[in-house]
Amino acid sequence: MAVGDSLIKQTHSTRVKCPAIITKTPHPFRTLFSFPRCQLSTPKTPPKMSHLTLSLLASLTELALYHHYLSPLPITPSLLQSHLLPLFLSHYLPLKIYTLLLYPFYFSPLRHLPTPSNNLPLLGQTLTLLTATSPVQTYIDYANAFPHAPFVRFLGLFNSETLLVCSPEAHKEVLQTHCYDFKKPDILHRFIGDFAGRGLLFAEGEAHRVARRALNPIFGPGSIRRMMGVFWEKGEGLGGYITGLLGEEGEGVIDVNELYVKATIDVTGATMLGVDLGNLRDEATDTDFLTSFRRVFQQPPLSALISFINLFLPIRPFLPIEANLGYLRASHRLRQMTLSIVNTRIRELSQPNHHNPVSNGADLLTMMLQNEIPLTTSNTTPTPTQITNELLTFLAAGHETTANALLWATYLLATRPQIQSRLRTEITTHLPFPNPNSPNSPNTTPPSYENLDSHPYLHNFTRELLRRYCPALMTFRQSLRPNLTIANTPIPKDTILCLLPSLASRATHIWGPDADDFNPDRWDNLAGTKADTPYAFGAFLHGPRVCIGRQFAIVEFKALLVVLVTKFEFLMTEELERLGGREPPTTNPGMGYVPAGGMRIKFKKI
Ligand code: HEM
């Protein structure tokens, strides 16, 4: 069985034929991306023109008619104040009152859907969402409060309406059956589009189908098999780096947040770009990928505020202050660095006998260039800019999510010694040890792709981690069609839907009252339960837009975890002991499911 196959079977029911191979799918990112949880969708129905424009046009027309047919008006600046302003307000204010205060409560066709009631005037659920213990908790509470509802409607800033997709059936219809009846809304573009590239993640309709078909093979098992060497090498690099940090004592406390981001950026550099980024040797420079990604993913407060306002009002391009410029510079640097690597590789590949010692040619960039995959409907060879866009998405989507998964994995192992020793026993008993110099090593061949997938407890641990601590927070869709019905619910055109990969995975009516417990063994006992459906597990979502990098992420995660578990023992720090088994608080608002004050774990060399 291929790595992650059974996990993938849990997530996908369809298989799509690709030119070269058959891949498992017909696909944030850690908001994938993650997203500020105060819902920002604007109430789109009924008026299509903005209220401002509509009111201004109506006022100007009325003034012109008055001037022409009734009594000529003096065209002076004072006309603005004496006539235009009062007229404008007489149109604009009622429209606003209707949209903000009346429409969501008395006219919206969605008003009969289950809706949390503790709304604040004009803020709806914004404060509840922003003050929750984690960025996803309020949504999980909604879903648990209305266990049979396909959708829960909630009001956000300015009483904007958003539908939270809840039931497995509704997930299936939105993500699979009606996938292309939705698009990614503009706010998602404005939120991550600057640094995440305008590639596959934002392609729509036919353009998405074409790009997806072209890119599927390079994320398939064949490519990942070729990357195994890099995964193990980087795992060893991570092990060596930690050993260096622990020094002669062989034990010490490490903040794993930054550590794992460094490791996964290095893996990303090698497997996606075919370059050695050197973070695990502390050789990266100030203008590197790590610094730039940190600037856009972990924004200082003022910059985060600008990002937030930018969702409603595109102010980013016009604000000449450092908090904004720093973000723009980082986004620009990411693009320039990636584009420069693309251009260099194009030149290198035109040389006869070119050999890349970092990836041996098994990196996504080289594969895209060598296969000349057509990313657009025009069926032409992609330009360096198009390839850069795709790579930026892979880079942004690929490293934080996996780093985050490793962080929670280490936390779980430190706080659950029995799970830790069971996992270590399975790995060291059955897997050829990846380090040829290790005294524990029964042979010197690193585990293969198949080998890595043949360990049930490792596999259950991985699935349970992605279920309970899903690194991707949420994503959005906007309905494109009038008369669309999903799970027997009419969905008006332009409705904003919010999808949480962790929602179904953590619902108590699906997984039982212990849904929030971390229990890898539950995966052996799913038969006949409500969780025995692919749509009960959503870490990578589903359908034609399911995460294209899921198999890559699972293999990378497992390989790095195997190396860590075989080299180190993880122990609780006093800080974790003081929590008495309670989970550390997570950042909210934030860009992912991450502990608010970092995550310190005691490492002990084995
Ligand atoms: C544990 C790690 C990961 C998780 C939890 C995850 C989760 C997700 C989710 C939920 C989506 C759906 C977004 C949406 O439809 O709006 C998605 C899309 C995507 N992911 Fe991942 N992802 C992970 C790793 C990766 C990696 C390693 C890559 C690339 C190497 C990647 C590349 C992408 C791309 C390109 C898309 C857009 C696909 C499309 O629209 O067709 N992801 N991911």
Boltz pocket constraint, residues with backbone or C-beta under 6 A from the ligand:
constraints:
  - pocket:
      binder: B
      contacts: [[A, 27], [A, 28], [A, 29], [A, 30], [A, 32], [A, 200], [A, 201], [A, 202], [A, 203], [A, 212], [A, 393], [A, 394], [A, 395], [A, 397], [A, 398], [A, 399], [A, 401], [A, 402], [A, 405], [A, 470], [A, 471], [A, 472], [A, 475], [A, 476], [A, 501], [A, 538], [A, 539], [A, 540], [A, 541], [A, 544], [A, 545], [A, 546], [A, 547], [A, 548], [A, 549], [A, 550], [A, 552], [A, 553]]
      max_distance: 6.0
